[in-house]
Amino acid sequence: MVRGKTQMRRIENATSRQVTFSKRRNGLLKKAFELSVLCDAEVALIIFSPRGKLYEFASSSMHDSIDRYQKYTKEIQAHKPPEEHNMQQLKHEAACMMKKIEQLEASKRKLLGEGLGACTFEELQQIEQQLERSVGTIRARKMQVYKQQIEQLKEKGKALAAENAMLCDKFELQRQQRGSNEERAIEQSTEISEVSDVETELFIGPPETRNKRPFQK
């Protein structure tokens, strides 16, 4: 049977994670022992379980191997160029950042209700409390936004009322001016009618008899 490719990410199920840890730990300790015997190499291996339990293997003395490692790293750091040191620091920071991202993604999945099978009762209680605090914060912000929108609508209503009053006053002024113009036009029309209403007399006859014709009222 062909085994599937193992995905390099945290195992969510606690039981499967513990079984995998035990198998890989034993295999790693065995490989370290074989390396020290077959190649005559000084090997020191330190493993901490997720619960903090220590597992170690040393081909000679663990303390001597640690002292040798520290001495060697100090000598390397003293002769290492600044650029290489900065590169190592950047790699370390990047690794720490990736670890934080994985933790945040795992926390996000739990908040969404995913991967809760491996959580203990205390972890589930903490997630529940965190969700309750988040809901309270969201509701408070929601009420604040509602109040802001209500205040904005009130201000908009006041502005519309003031604009409406201004338009009413402008319309009334225009109506009064129109009435005054109409009254003046009527008065001027009356005066023109009175001036043009002149009595005229038509006389037909020779010119010498025009002045002899008596004026008739």
Phi, psi and chi 1 to 4 in degrees:
 res  aa     phi    psi   chi1   chi2   chi3   chi4
   1 MET       -  129.2 -178.1  176.6  178.5      -
   2 VAL   -81.2  127.7  179.9      -      -      -
   3 ARG   -80.9  141.2  -63.5  178.6   57.8 -175.3
   4 GLY   -75.3  158.8      -      -      -      -
   5 LYS   -73.0  130.9 -175.6  178.2  179.4  180.0
   6 THR   -78.9  128.8  -56.1      -      -      -
   7 GLN   -78.7  131.5  -63.8 -177.8   -1.9      -
   8 MET   -82.6   78.0  -72.7  -65.2  102.9      -
   9 ARG  -152.5  166.6   62.3 -176.2 -178.4   86.6
  10 ARG   -63.5  134.4 -177.9  177.7 -178.2  -89.7
  11 ILE   -79.4  122.2  -59.1  174.3      -      -
  12 GLU   -75.2  -36.8  -62.4  -65.2  -22.1      -
  13 ASN   -72.8  124.8 -175.1  -86.1      -      -
  14 ALA   -64.8  -40.3      -      -      -      -
  15 THR   -66.0  -47.0  -57.2      -      -      -
  16 SER   -63.2  -36.7  -60.2      -      -      -
  17 ARG   -65.0  -40.1 -173.3  168.0   60.8 -113.6
  18 GLN   -69.7  -39.0 -178.4   61.7   33.8      -
  19 VAL   -65.2  -44.6  171.1      -      -      -
  20 THR   -63.2  -39.4  -57.6      -      -      -
  21 PHE   -61.7  -44.7  171.8   77.7      -      -
  22 SER   -62.9  -44.5  -61.1      -      -      -
  23 LYS   -65.6  -47.9  -69.0 -178.7  178.1  179.4
  24 ARG   -67.8  -33.9  -61.2  -68.4  177.8  103.2
  25 ARG   -65.1  -47.2  178.2 -157.5   63.4 -155.6
  26 ASN   -63.1  -39.2  -66.5  -25.3      -      -
  27 GLY   -65.8  -39.4      -      -      -      -
  28 LEU   -67.3  -42.0 -173.9   59.0      -      -
  29 LEU   -63.4  -38.1  -68.2  172.8      -      -
  30 LYS   -65.8  -42.6 -178.3  180.0  178.6 -178.4
  31 LYS   -64.5  -38.3  -68.6  -66.6 -176.7 -177.8
  32 ALA   -63.9  -42.4      -      -      -      -
  33 PHE   -64.0  -45.1  171.2   74.9      -      -
  34 GLU   -62.6  -39.5  -67.9  175.0   -7.1      -
  35 LEU   -63.0  -41.5 -178.9   63.9      -      -
  36 SER   -68.5  -35.3   63.9      -      -      -
  37 VAL   -79.6  -49.4  173.9      -      -      -
  38 LEU   -69.1  -36.7  -63.8  175.6      -      -
  39 CYS  -109.0    2.5  -57.9      -      -      -
  40 ASP    53.6   44.5 -166.3   20.9      -      -
  41 ALA  -103.3  148.5      -      -      -      -
  42 GLU   -85.2  113.3 -177.5  178.6   -7.4      -
  43 VAL  -119.5  132.9  179.4      -      -      -
  44 ALA  -132.7  125.0      -      -      -      -
  45 LEU  -128.1  129.3  175.8   63.3      -      -
  46 ILE  -124.6  129.3  -61.8  175.4      -      -
  47 ILE  -132.1  131.1  -56.5  174.4      -      -
  48 PHE  -113.0  128.8  -74.4   98.1      -      -
  49 SER   -74.6  167.4   69.8      -      -      -
  50 PRO   -57.6  -25.3  -25.9   34.6      -      -
  51 ARG   -92.2    2.6  -63.9 -178.0  179.6 -179.5
  52 GLY    93.8    8.8      -      -      -      -
  53 LYS   -79.7  138.5 -172.1  175.4 -179.8  179.9
  54 LEU   -93.9  134.6  173.5   63.6      -      -
  55 TYR  -129.0  131.9  -60.7   89.9      -      -
  56 GLU  -145.4  157.0   62.1  178.6  -82.2      -
  57 PHE  -145.6  137.4  166.7   79.2      -      -
  58 ALA  -141.6  131.4      -      -      -      -
  59 SER   -72.3  -26.1   57.3      -      -      -
  60 SER  -124.5  -98.1   55.9      -      -      -
  61 SER  -123.5  131.3  170.9      -      -      -
  62 MET   -63.5  -42.8  178.4   62.9   70.2      -
  63 HIS   -64.8  -41.7  -66.6  -72.8      -      -
  64 ASP   -64.3  -39.2  -66.0  -18.7      -      -
  65 SER   -66.3  -39.0  -62.5      -      -      -
  66 ILE   -67.3  -42.6  -66.6  175.7      -      -
  67 ASP   -62.1  -41.7  -68.7  -21.2      -      -
  68 ARG   -63.8  -40.0 -176.7  178.2  178.3 -177.6
  69 TYR   -64.1  -45.9  169.4   77.4      -      -
  70 GLN   -62.6  -41.6  -68.7  177.0  -14.1      -
  71 LYS   -63.8  -40.8 -178.3  178.9  179.2 -178.8
  72 TYR   -66.9  -43.5  178.1   79.3      -      -
  73 THR   -65.1  -35.5   52.9      -      -      -
  74 LYS   -64.5  -41.6  -72.7 -179.5 -179.6  179.1
  75 GLU   -65.8  -38.8  -67.1  177.1   -5.9      -
  76 ILE   -66.3  -43.2  -67.8  -63.9      -      -
  77 GLN   -64.3  -33.9  -68.0  -65.8  -26.7      -
  78 ALA   -68.6  -34.0      -      -      -      -
  79 HIS   -99.7    1.3  -62.7   85.8      -      -
  80 LYS   -82.5  135.7 -175.8 -178.5  -65.1 -175.1
  81 PRO   -63.6  153.1  -20.0   31.1      -      -
  82 PRO   -59.5  -35.3  -22.2   32.4      -      -
  83 GLU   -65.0  -41.2  -66.7   80.0    5.5      -
  84 GLU   -67.8  -38.2 -173.7  175.9   -6.8      -
  85 HIS   -62.7  -42.7  175.7   70.7      -      -
  86 ASN   -63.7  -37.9  -66.5  -24.4      -      -
  87 MET   -64.4  -41.5 -175.0   61.4   66.6      -
  88 GLN   -63.4  -39.9  -67.1  -66.4  -27.0      -
  89 GLN   -65.2  -40.3 -174.7  175.9    0.1      -
  90 LEU   -65.0  -39.2  -70.0  174.6      -      -
  91 LYS   -64.4  -40.1  -71.6 -178.1  179.0  179.5
  92 HIS   -64.7  -43.3  176.7   70.7      -      -
  93 GLU   -64.1  -38.7  -67.7  177.7   -3.3      -
  94 ALA   -64.9  -39.7      -      -      -      -
  95 ALA   -64.5  -42.0      -      -      -      -
  96 CYS   -63.8  -39.0  -66.4      -      -      -
  97 MET   -66.1  -41.7 -171.3   64.2   65.9      -
  98 MET   -62.2  -39.1  -70.0  -63.3  -62.6      -
  99 LYS   -64.6  -41.4 -173.7  175.7 -179.2 -179.6
 100 LYS   -64.6  -38.4  -70.5 -178.7  179.9  179.5
 101 ILE   -63.4  -42.3  -68.2  174.2      -      -
 102 GLU   -62.5  -40.3  -68.2  178.0   -3.0      -
 103 GLN   -65.5  -40.7  -67.6  175.3   -6.9      -
 104 LEU   -65.9  -39.1  -70.2  174.0      -      -
 105 GLU   -65.0  -40.6  -71.0  179.7   -9.8      -
 106 ALA   -64.1  -41.9      -      -      -      -
 107 SER   -64.5  -39.0  177.4      -      -      -
 108 LYS   -63.5  -43.6  178.1 -177.7  176.5 -178.1
 109 ARG   -61.5  -37.8  -71.3 -165.6  -62.5  -90.7
 110 LYS   -67.9  -38.7  -69.7  179.1 -179.0  178.9
 111 LEU   -65.9  -26.7  -68.9  175.2      -      -
 112 LEU   -86.0    1.1  -66.6  175.3      -      -
 113 GLY    87.0   16.9      -      -      -      -
 114 GLU  -108.6  146.7  -58.8  175.0   -0.2      -
 115 GLY    64.9   35.6      -      -      -      -
 116 LEU   -90.4   -3.8  -61.4  177.4      -      -
 117 GLY   -64.5  -29.4      -      -      -      -
 118 ALA   -92.7    1.1      -      -      -      -
 119 CYS   -81.4  142.5  -64.9      -      -      -
 120 THR   -82.0  174.4   62.2      -      -      -
 121 PHE   -62.8  -40.4  177.7   78.4      -      -
 122 GLU   -64.1  -41.2  -70.8   76.6   10.4      -
 123 GLU   -64.4  -42.4  -68.7  176.1  -16.6      -
 124 LEU   -63.1  -37.9  -67.1  173.4      -      -
 125 GLN   -66.2  -40.5 -168.5  172.1   11.5      -
 126 GLN   -63.9  -41.1  -68.7  177.5   -2.0      -
 127 ILE   -63.5  -41.3  -65.7  172.2      -      -
 128 GLU   -62.8  -44.0 -177.8 -178.9    8.2      -
 129 GLN   -64.1  -39.3  -67.1  174.5   -4.7      -
 130 GLN   -64.6  -40.3 -174.7  174.7   -3.8      -
 131 LEU   -65.5  -39.1  -71.0  173.2      -      -
 132 GLU   -63.6  -41.5  -70.8  176.9   -7.0      -
 133 ARG   -64.7  -39.4  -70.4 -166.3  -62.3  -91.6
 134 SER   -64.5  -42.3  -60.0      -      -      -
 135 VAL   -63.8  -41.2  170.2      -      -      -
 136 GLY   -61.8  -43.0      -      -      -      -
 137 THR   -64.2  -41.2  -56.3      -      -      -
 138 ILE   -64.9  -42.0  -67.5  171.7      -      -
 139 ARG   -65.9  -39.0  -72.4  176.2  177.0  172.9
 140 ALA   -63.6  -43.4      -      -      -      -
 141 ARG   -65.1  -36.4  176.2   55.7 -176.4  167.5
 142 LYS   -63.3  -43.9 -177.6  179.1  177.6 -178.2
 143 MET   -65.0  -37.3  -68.2  -59.1  -60.5      -
 144 GLN   -63.4  -42.1 -175.4  179.7    1.2      -
 145 VAL   -65.5  -39.3  172.2      -      -      -
 146 TYR   -59.9  -45.8  -82.2  160.9      -      -
 147 LYS   -63.3  -41.1  -69.1  179.5  179.7  178.5
 148 GLN   -62.7  -41.3  -68.8  175.8   -5.5      -
 149 GLN   -66.1  -38.6  -68.4  179.5  -11.4      -
 150 ILE   -64.1  -43.5  -68.8  172.5      -      -
 151 GLU   -63.0  -40.6  -66.8  -63.3  -31.8      -
 152 GLN   -63.7  -39.7  -68.5  175.2   -2.3      -
 153 LEU   -66.9  -36.8  -69.3  174.8      -      -
 154 LYS   -63.9  -45.4  -72.7 -178.6  178.3  179.8
 155 GLU   -62.6  -39.5  -66.0  -64.4  -29.8      -
 156 LYS   -65.8  -38.8 -171.8  174.9 -179.3  179.9
 157 GLY   -63.5  -41.4      -      -      -      -
 158 LYS   -62.9  -42.1  -68.6  179.0 -179.2  179.0
 159 ALA   -64.3  -40.2      -      -      -      -
 160 LEU   -67.2  -38.5  -69.1  174.7      -      -
 161 ALA   -64.0  -42.3      -      -      -      -
 162 ALA   -64.8  -40.1      -      -      -      -
 163 GLU   -66.3  -38.3 -175.9  177.8   -0.9      -
 164 ASN   -64.7  -42.2 -174.6   38.4      -      -
 165 ALA   -63.8  -39.9      -      -      -      -
 166 MET   -64.4  -40.8 -177.9  179.8   66.7      -
 167 LEU   -66.5  -37.5  -68.5  174.6      -      -
 168 CYS   -63.8  -44.2  -70.0      -      -      -
 169 ASP   -63.0  -40.4  -65.4  -20.3      -      -
 170 LYS   -65.8  -40.8 -174.6  176.5 -179.7 -180.0
 171 PHE   -64.9  -41.3  175.7   76.8      -      -
 172 GLU   -64.1  -41.3 -178.1   65.3   22.2      -
 173 LEU   -64.1  -42.2 -179.5   60.9      -      -
 174 GLN   -65.3  -37.4  -69.0  178.1   -7.1      -
 175 ARG   -65.0  -41.4 -170.7  179.9   66.1   83.1
 176 GLN   -64.8  -42.6  -67.5  176.8    0.0      -
 177 GLN   -63.5  -37.8  -68.9  177.0   -7.6      -
 178 ARG   -65.6  -39.8 -167.4 -178.3  -57.5  113.0
 179 GLY   -64.9  -40.6      -      -      -      -
 180 SER   -64.5  -40.6  -59.9      -      -      -
 181 ASN   -64.0  -40.2  -66.4  -25.2      -      -
 182 GLU   -65.3  -40.7  -68.9  177.1   -5.0      -
 183 GLU   -63.2  -42.4  -69.5  177.3   -1.1      -
 184 ARG   -65.6  -37.5  -76.0 -162.6  -63.2  -90.2
 185 ALA   -64.7  -38.6      -      -      -      -
 186 ILE   -66.6  -41.9  -66.6  172.3      -      -
 187 GLU   -63.2  -44.1  -68.5  176.2   -1.8      -
 188 GLN   -63.4  -38.8  -68.1  175.9   -0.5      -
 189 SER   -65.1  -37.0  177.7      -      -      -
 190 THR   -67.3  -43.7  -57.0      -      -      -
 191 GLU   -61.4  -41.4  -67.4  175.2   -3.0      -
 192 ILE   -64.1  -38.4  -66.9  172.3      -      -
 193 SER   -65.6  -40.5  -62.2      -      -      -
 194 GLU   -67.1  -38.5  -68.8  176.6   -6.0      -
 195 VAL   -69.0  -38.2  171.0      -      -      -
 196 SER   -79.3  -11.0   62.6      -      -      -
 197 ASP   -85.6   72.5 -170.2   12.8      -      -
 198 VAL  -110.6  133.0  178.7      -      -      -
 199 GLU   -73.9  126.3 -176.9  177.2   -3.2      -
 200 THR  -117.4  153.6   59.8      -      -      -
 201 GLU  -130.3  130.6 -178.8  179.4    5.0      -
 202 LEU  -101.2  123.9  179.3   62.4      -      -
 203 PHE  -120.9  130.3  179.6   79.0      -      -
 204 ILE  -116.9  123.5  -58.0  173.8      -      -
 205 GLY   156.5  178.1      -      -      -      -
 206 PRO   -63.4  154.6  -19.4   30.7      -      -
 207 PRO   -65.0  -32.5  -23.5   33.2      -      -
 208 GLU   -70.8  -19.7   61.5  -88.0    9.0      -
 209 THR   -97.0    0.8   61.2      -      -      -
 210 ARG   -69.8  -38.2 -178.3  179.1  -58.4  174.7
 211 ASN   -83.0  -16.3  -65.3  -31.6      -      -
 212 LYS   -83.2  -14.8  -64.4  179.4 -178.9 -178.9
 213 ARG   -73.8  125.8 -173.8  173.3 -178.7  -83.4
 214 PRO   -65.5  146.4   27.2  -35.5      -      -
 215 PHE   -75.1  124.2  176.2   75.0      -      -
 216 GLN  -104.6  131.7  -65.5  179.4    0.9      -
 217 LYS   -85.3      -  -65.5 -177.6  178.4 -179.0
